[in-house]
Amino acid sequence: GRLEAVTQQMGYHPQYLDSFLKTQHYLMHMDGPLPFDCRHYIAIMAAARHQCRYLVNLHVLQFLRAGGDPQWLRGLDFIPPKLRNLNEINKILAHRPWLITKEHIEKLLKISEWSWSLAELVHAVVLLAHCHALASFVFGCGCEQDEGLGGRGSLKPLSPGNQCFCEATAGNGCSQELLRINRKRSLDSCMELDSLRERMQRIHVETEGREETRLLFQHRLQLGTGQLSIALTHLGGSLLADTDGEVTSATNLSCYMQDPDFGYQDFSRRDEDQTQVFRIQDYSWEDHGFSLVNRLYSDIGHLLDEKFRMVDGLQSSAMAKRQGCEPSVFKRGIWNYIHCMFGIRYDDYDYAEVNQLLERMLKVYIKTVTCYPEKTNPEMFDRFWKQFKHSEKVHVNLLILEARMQAELLYALQAITQYMI
């Protein structure tokens, strides 16, 4: 058994990992407005916007395990119109969330037989924001490593636990014993980190992944070898099936998205007449977003709120000391800088502090991972803050994940609120 790469990185901060796993499990596997296969397909659509093969491959397998139609894996042209209609807000939330309006919401809720319910749409929006932000973490921490044509995330073998993070729950996938082992095996020193990289590079991921996939389809999907080959051979270039039915990873994700050239654009370049600065005093998570999302998708608000609070409470005294400031000041600088890139402003914050607190290389790294994570490379992770521990760099990536997710949710939930009013 093994922990997969995302869980391994988050394991440097075990309390946060526990909160993340509970949220992930609730979104994907617990009762909710959306069918299980649709949840994973929405995750595929979200991850594809950032060319994140790591997450696409994971959710393709989960989609099929949930009984999803293999024809859908041929791309957006082969899915139900109701699901395809989600593509527009997926694109906007992923790259320029400030463009989402109540008209986008109304269009989804008013399309005759293909209309969404408010509860379904809130579930979908949370899934989209969750997977966009998780793609940032995947690239930011180097989990997306190209190995051969297909590209797979690098996984480090570890004996305790065999839960995929999609299935883990707080009770078993993230046990206290496992957290203790993660802490004991901390790889903060440079020598240990270099050793980890070498071991990760030596792992034969293709062989391991193929064997796992073959067993998965054999035992969970009850598809014969011949049927599997027919179902998966060149499905829009998303999966490739060998003659013996083994599945390799995604090679082309373009079938899962439209308008691939649409990407992040600096908020300062927006059309001033159409887009206003989002003032957190007018619509905040604590005062507005939490209650709305929790009312329409029971309990998810509490899980998201716990995750936001957990990342805010992570210890960062060493990072802050190196920057000559208090931990809360340092973390708020990173959080507000990320929100600023999405046009969200805090009236009580002096943005001159950002340039004082965050050195140029750190700002470049944060902006890349936040706004166009697919452009992140391992060298960027190694170059910023050479004197900092690996766990501290992971901490920065957790701040990016949560700040980005909250930014997308604020814009989407505000649009839903305006529609309801």
Steps between C-alpha positions, in 0.01 A plus 500: 500500500598864467389853560474695180707810439252772603434333834873456556567870454209606719621250759760755609201676661292210634220704655434669170523166318229358722270793420576476127424128486165546672400768250622302200316189615179691564510669158564180306350213695232612745135585441454815296299654215718363216533138377839348579610455139417865423710615795808334359431623148470857631836446671644385164368814330647721775844335500519509119481881502851495650626198304529307827537140381562384854146591611337415167639146505395451860141614439467311170552177692270613780238601242500150350495338843188703578329349196562789262438457128838440326369690197514821704878466506506583132447862599244773554317422176399162642356605836144609586423865413429579865856410596648662190327827588723519808801558276462879489514561875775237529709705259423832668554381857829334408655807340305824553240445772417872516314460168230270640158667523148420610420452128732200490313356796160575353590331173585176679187506712255587221579264211178297484570127530875556545466739793701469819353531847658750738628218720657318203664820380648580840642146522648540150648842578669371816639205301636729228667737746637208702660334197636822349669581831621142544659516152699799626622292793584203276719712273632718782635205699629310197246217512447536125821351362519415132623147458494398138228606259204471731636661812423375850535636846800369690398276787715392791432151635406485865387191684226628734161571344374435149226757465471721196436852626167493315380223730675576827296606799608657823452170676721272290686672216657752733547308823701639788758225448546601139535865600760399760695314234481797266641726768770247590600471136524876455728585209573858587877485467656557161681167504181307569311698235762423237486135598121506466521643150741229392277226637191650340671513161595135521147377558353330198165676511378366168525136602345563839222714358412253227476210739281703735278610212464149364386369838271797540315432178503124548346502846299820515364550151458132408603575144669231296833573336348529157224733618749719683716541192200599292375742764829679559696485175565856385206657683563849374867452577424504873595139574687241303432129540759243405399182320489313831265753652750685715443872524764770478459862596351797320684638199266774385264690726362739239186289454392597852495875442393767257676829425843375616660838431289664771732548798584727789525870425624755752203649681648845444448449124127444538238716333446770761141557390398139551690371800526660841739417781352236731495653848508237771306734729203470262504121461715277718522127566424539870196727464351386168660207317502254791128522577396480133710196411409321820128558442504365144751215552466378854814499720749586225523853640622368834763281332626783280504741792701254707751467216535878463552536875741208510736649241482836678601331825803316364821590678727726295724656761822398322384645167385822663820535704709479184291781355523702821128510583226329698358172358150644462635799309700281265213261425257784447742657252505181290121452525418860406751498214328194351155657539631824351595315180133402470374853565400447865597785729496556876437864596685459831823370346804700390609331177842663522574227754493237226813634333671531836416147614529298180823494304478505123572130436232401751245729333581355157459149638169579672357670192601214270359227724182698562417633154657259249625199699563297184802728438658403832809282485702321769782751468269779617421306817871444566603858425269693729607522864801273479555541874148386586392151593294284269207509745504881490475497123207260525345743747516776238332270249220425748441873539483528120254210479260640760525867401435414137208273584340763720543765230318285242225415748447865593441602138276202422295525819459874460361442149262236636390741775435774245294257291294399804436862595 
